[in-house]
């Protein structure tokens, strides 16, 4: 019987160490990861219990994780990129709008050129 308890304690300690090492630093509470490793190694039973009770950040229960249960080290898939609003105009409409913008810009440049000529003429005369 004492061997079973020792094996269970060793398994729990190894599981806790692997969990500490592979866990992201943002999911570790209260102490740095290195400190948790030393606590679990130096105080196997108490350190393991403390790690699972106080040091580990658990996922919220309301949001189900999409990672499989058999691979706790796997990362969840990246979220889908935000979709941009689609332009519902046809290609011909887009080209017509672009041509209008080009013509408007040409007319503004022509207007600015004529104003500068007019101001230059009035300054001379």
C-alpha positions, 0 to 999 in steps of 0.5 A, spaced: 500 500 500 505 505 501 508 503 494 501 505 491 501 512 495 508 513 493 507 512 485 500 516 485 504 522 489 510 521 484 505 521 478 501 527 481 508 531 482 510 529 475 504 532 472 504 538 476 511 540 474 509 538 466 503 543 467 507 548 470 513 548 465 508 548 459 503 553 462 503 560 459 506 565 464 500 569 464 496 563 466 500 562 473 498 566 479 501 568 485 508 566 484 513 566 478 513 559 474 520 557 477 518 558 484 512 553 483 517 548 480 522 549 486 516 548 491 513 542 487 520 539 487 522 541 495 515 539 498 512 534 493 505 533 496 504 540 499 507 543 493 503 539 488 496 541 492 498 548 492 499 548 485 493 545 483 489 549 488 492 556 488 497 557 482 494 555 476 489 559 472 483 555 470 479 557 464 472 559 465 467 554 466 462 558 461 466 558 455 468 551 453 475 549 450 476 547 443 482 543 445 481 535 445 482 532 452 487 528 451 492 533 449 492 538 454 498 542 451 495 543 444 493 550 443 486 552 441 485 554 433 486 561 432 480 565 431 477 567 424 480 573 422 475 579 422 471 579 415 471 586 412 465 589 409 464 587 402 463 592 397 456 590 394 457 594 388 458 591 381 465 592 378 462 596 372 459 601 378 466 601 382 470 603 375 465 608 374 465 611 381 473 611 380 473 614 373 468 620 376 473 621 382 479 621 377 475 626 373 473 630 379 481 631 381 483 633 374 477 638 375 480 641 382 487 641 379 485 645 373 481 650 377 487 651 382 491 652 376 486 657 373 485 661 380 493 661 381 493 664 374 488 669 375 491 671 382 498 672 378 495 676 373 491 681 378 498 682 381 501 684 375 496 689 373 
